[in-house]
Amino acid sequence: MEYRKFNFDRPVSLFGIGCMRLPVVEKGESTVIDEAEALRMIHYGIEHGVNYLDTAYTYHQGNSELLVGKALKDGYREKVFLATKLPVWAVNQYSDMERLLDEQLKKLQTDYIDFYLLHALNKERWNKMESLRVMEFMQKAKEKGKIRYISFSFHDNRDAFHEIIDSFDWDMCQIQMNIMDMNEQATVEGLKYAGTKNIPVVIMEPLKGGRLANSVTPEIKAIWDQADVKRTPVEWAFRWLYNFPEVLTILSGVSNMEQLKDNLRIFADAKANCMDEEELSLVEQVRQVYLNKTKVPCTNCEYCLPCPQGVSIPRIFSLVNDASMYDDETVPRHEYQNIVVKNKQDAAQCVACGQCEAACPQHIPIIEKLEECHTYLMKK
Ligand SMILES: NC(=O)c1ccc[n+]([C@@H]2O[C@H](COP(=O)([O-])OP(=O)(O)OC[C@H]3O[C@@H](n4cnc5c(N)ncnc54)[C@H](OP(=O)(O)O)[C@@H]3O)[C@@H](O)[C@H]2O)c1
């Protein structure tokens, strides 16, 4: 496996284990981790070269950090870079940050965290955290030796990414990227921009949460099989990412030992700048097959925003498109009903003022589409 050093004290393995989707005792019940299996997997990964573990305060409803703490006993702690995240949405005053970090250190049974990330930053959260003097807190935590590298993970658009990455001399940033999310979120341009600033990038959701492994039609398989060297869709998805020299490590939330072993095999000969034009064209063809299945021709340009009623227009379209592209309604419906509706950003808030339609470069009949999407996404 390749290791990438950047400015850190030692090199980081190109494959890192994401501890958000550890094996669980009962399918669909994320709280109760299958502890024996998860420990076996993490130890196996470390013994086979993985030296980066990513967890967070909220993963497995708080139990991921506890599990990782157990996994890192008996000498494993020193072998890895440990990354965890400050749940910024739970911070309302300066002292919350101190309390949360101390709680995390205790749960993780360690004196220090290597990469401490501000979790899931977007523009709004960043503004709030800046006003709470978060960077002063992070610098002090570093001086005290509680954290080593100051970082953030990101979920918003390219403009917000630029604003945040330019606001501080970060040690690392973590973005969502995969063959379908090239122009979404931070975007490939954002990844390269981070590279120009010498800020290494950690990739999350490389398989789009598993969809790029699980939704492979015969048409997509036939495209991949045009290559001289045959690879699985999972191999192609990882290959497209490790091809970028700006990437520090690629996290995958392996859910069982078989996937872990498969990913270790895939990363065994991973190298930057390994893809030629022909291979890149296969990626583009596969992307187009997925994109052709979209229901609404939204490009996520966000010209329709802000909606005066707060409707999250591109997000709603993207949920419906995801359901169609990856043949899976469960995840988009769950996100819509449990997050978008709860935050009052759903299509039912629309009063048909038409401001969005006048701004949409794709000329989408947004009002009508929003109604259709709402009916579809509200189904159980
Ligand atoms: N900071 C943030 O805001 C944030 C957000 C998201 C993720 N993350 C971090 O990033 C990590 C990676 O993201 P992710 O978990 O979404 O990664 P991912 O690799 O996109 O998805 C993981 C899923 O892909 C499938 N998979 C993995 N390896 C496979 C293989 N070899 N063959 C077939 N299927 C395979 C499994 O799905 P099934 O078994 O279910 O099919 C697995 O649960 C997370 O674990 C977490 O640590 C951070």
The ligand as an SDF file (V2000), in Angstrom:
LIG
                    3D

 48 52  0  0  0  0  0  0  0  0999 V2000
  -17.2460   14.0270    8.3910 N   0  0  0  0  0  0  0  0  0  0  0  0
  -18.3570   13.7420    7.7770 C   0  0  0  0  0  0  0  0  0  0  0  0
  -19.2300   14.5910    7.6390 O   0  0  0  0  0  0  0  0  0  0  0  0
  -18.5130   12.3340    7.2380 C   0  0  0  0  0  0  0  0  0  0  0  0
  -19.6170   11.9920    6.4570 C   0  0  0  0  0  0  0  0  0  0  0  0
  -19.6460   10.7470    5.9210 C   0  0  0  0  0  0  0  0  0  0  0  0
  -18.6140    9.8640    6.1710 C   0  0  0  0  0  0  0  0  0  0  0  0
  -17.5510   10.1980    6.9460 N   0  0  0  0  0  0  0  0  0  0  0  0
  -16.4330    9.2820    7.2330 C   0  0  0  0  0  0  0  0  0  0  0  0
  -15.9520    8.7530    6.0150 O   0  0  0  0  0  0  0  0  0  0  0  0
  -15.9810    7.3320    6.0680 C   0  0  0  0  0  0  0  0  0  0  0  0
  -16.1820    6.7970    4.6830 C   0  0  0  0  0  0  0  0  0  0  0  0
  -17.4710    7.1290    4.1720 O   0  0  0  0  0  0  0  0  0  0  0  0
  -18.4640    5.9590    3.8480 P   0  0  0  0  0  0  0  0  0  0  0  0
  -18.5950    5.0610    5.0300 O   0  0  0  0  0  0  0  0  0  0  0  0
  -19.6790    6.5760    3.2900 O   0  0  0  0  0  0  0  0  0  0  0  0
  -17.6180    5.1720    2.7110 O   0  0  0  0  0  0  0  0  0  0  0  0
  -18.0610    4.4200    1.4040 P   0  0  0  0  0  0  0  0  0  0  0  0
  -16.8860    3.5760    1.0410 O   0  0  0  0  0  0  0  0  0  0  0  0
  -18.5800    5.3440    0.3850 O   0  0  0  0  0  0  0  0  0  0  0  0
  -19.2710    3.4890    1.8650 O   0  0  0  0  0  0  0  0  0  0  0  0
  -19.0640    2.4330    2.7350 C   0  0  0  0  0  0  0  0  0  0  0  0
  -19.9840    1.2930    2.3200 C   0  0  0  0  0  0  0  0  0  0  0  0
  -19.5740    0.8310    1.0330 O   0  0  0  0  0  0  0  0  0  0  0  0
  -19.7240   -0.5600    0.9570 C   0  0  0  0  0  0  0  0  0  0  0  0
  -18.3960   -1.1540    0.7230 N   0  0  0  0  0  0  0  0  0  0  0  0
  -17.1860   -0.7830    1.2280 C   0  0  0  0  0  0  0  0  0  0  0  0
  -16.1970   -1.5450    0.7200 N   0  0  0  0  0  0  0  0  0  0  0  0
  -16.7940   -2.4100   -0.1280 C   0  0  0  0  0  0  0  0  0  0  0  0
  -16.3130   -3.4480   -0.9650 C   0  0  0  0  0  0  0  0  0  0  0  0
  -15.0190   -3.7480   -1.0390 N   0  0  0  0  0  0  0  0  0  0  0  0
  -17.2030   -4.1290   -1.7150 N   0  0  0  0  0  0  0  0  0  0  0  0
  -18.5400   -3.8440   -1.6690 C   0  0  0  0  0  0  0  0  0  0  0  0
  -19.0520   -2.8800   -0.9000 N   0  0  0  0  0  0  0  0  0  0  0  0
  -18.1860   -2.1640   -0.1430 C   0  0  0  0  0  0  0  0  0  0  0  0
  -20.3550   -0.9820    2.2770 C   0  0  0  0  0  0  0  0  0  0  0  0
  -21.7670   -0.8550    2.1160 O   0  0  0  0  0  0  0  0  0  0  0  0
  -22.8340   -2.0130    2.4430 P   0  0  0  0  0  0  0  0  0  0  0  0
  -22.1490   -3.1490    3.0860 O   0  0  0  0  0  0  0  0  0  0  0  0
  -23.8210   -1.3510    3.3130 O   0  0  0  0  0  0  0  0  0  0  0  0
  -23.3890   -2.3250    1.1350 O   0  0  0  0  0  0  0  0  0  0  0  0
  -19.8830    0.0890    3.2190 C   0  0  0  0  0  0  0  0  0  0  0  0
  -20.6830    0.2290    4.3540 O   0  0  0  0  0  0  0  0  0  0  0  0
  -17.1120    7.0300    7.0600 C   0  0  0  0  0  0  0  0  0  0  0  0
  -17.0560    5.7250    7.5580 O   0  0  0  0  0  0  0  0  0  0  0  0
  -16.8350    8.0890    8.0950 C   0  0  0  0  0  0  0  0  0  0  0  0
  -15.7480    7.6730    8.9220 O   0  0  0  0  0  0  0  0  0  0  0  0
  -17.5000   11.4330    7.4550 C   0  0  0  0  0  0  0  0  0  0  0  0
  1  2  1  0
  2  3  2  0
  2  4  1  0
  4  5  1  0
  4 48  2  0
  5  6  2  0
  6  7  1  0
  7  8  2  0
  8  9  1  0
  8 48  1  0
  9 10  1  0
  9 46  1  0
 10 11  1  0
 11 12  1  0
 11 44  1  0
 12 13  1  0
 13 14  1  0
 14 15  2  0
 14 16  1  0
 14 17  1  0
 17 18  1  0
 18 19  2  0
 18 20  1  0
 18 21  1  0
 21 22  1  0
 22 23  1  0
 23 24  1  0
 23 42  1  0
 24 25  1  0
 25 26  1  0
 25 36  1  0
 26 27  1  0
 26 35  1  0
 27 28  2  0
 28 29  1  0
 29 30  1  0
 29 35  2  0
 30 31  1  0
 30 32  2  0
 32 33  1  0
 33 34  2  0
 34 35  1  0
 36 37  1  0
 36 42  1  0
 37 38  1  0
 38 39  2  0
 38 40  1  0
 38 41  1  0
 42 43  1  0
 44 45  1  0
 44 46  1  0
 46 47  1  0
M  CHG  2   8   1  16  -1
M  END
$$$$
